[in-house]
């Protein structure tokens, strides 16, 4: 799931219910992408994660190609 806002949860939601629901459904969450200059079309998104020992999340290099 991609989002044009920085966080996909409600600010009052301390438990991150939205995150848990999406992750439980097998979704991959990518936050903080600036998609304002991307025109409507078909694309492939490749996310190259940083290797961080013991982490289950972290920064990625996001590559968007027309497809």
C-alpha positions in Angstrom: 0.0 0.0 0.0 1.3 3.4 -0.9 0.1 6.6 0.7 0.5 10.3 -0.1 0.4 11.2 3.5 3.2 10.5 5.9 1.2 8.3 8.3 -1.8 6.0 7.5 -3.1 5.8 11.0 -5.3 8.2 12.9 -3.3 10.4 15.3 -5.5 9.3 18.2 -4.8 5.6 17.4 -1.9 4.9 19.7 -2.0 1.1 18.9 -1.8 1.6 15.1 -4.9 -0.4 14.4 -4.7 0.5 10.7 -1.1 -0.8 10.5 -2.0 -4.0 12.3 -5.0 -4.6 10.0 -3.0 -4.1 6.8 0.0 -6.1 7.9 -2.4 -8.9 9.1 -3.8 -9.0 5.6 -0.3 -9.4 4.1 0.0 -5.8 2.9 3.3 -4.1 2.6 3.3 -0.5 3.9 5.5 2.2 2.3 5.2 5.6 3.9 6.7 9.0 3.2 6.9 8.7 -0.7 6.5 12.0 -2.6 4.2 11.0 -5.4 3.0 14.5 -6.3 4.8 14.6 -9.7 3.7 11.1 -10.7 1.1 11.1 -13.5 -1.7 8.5 -13.7 -0.5 5.3 -15.3 0.9 1.8 -14.7 4.1 1.5 -12.7 6.3 -1.0 -11.0 7.6 -0.1 -7.5 10.8 -1.8 -6.3 11.8 -1.2 -2.7 15.3 -2.0 -1.7 15.5 -2.3 2.1 18.5 -1.4 4.3 19.8 -4.4 6.2 19.4 -3.6 9.9 20.1 -6.5 12.2 17.0 -7.6 14.2 14.7 -5.0 12.6 11.3 -5.8 11.1 11.1 -2.4 9.3 13.4 0.4 8.1 14.2 2.8 5.4 14.2 1.7 1.7 15.4 3.0 -1.6 12.2 3.2 -3.6 12.5 2.9 -7.4 9.5 3.6 -9.6 9.5 2.4 -13.2 6.9 2.8 -15.9 5.3 -0.5 -16.7 
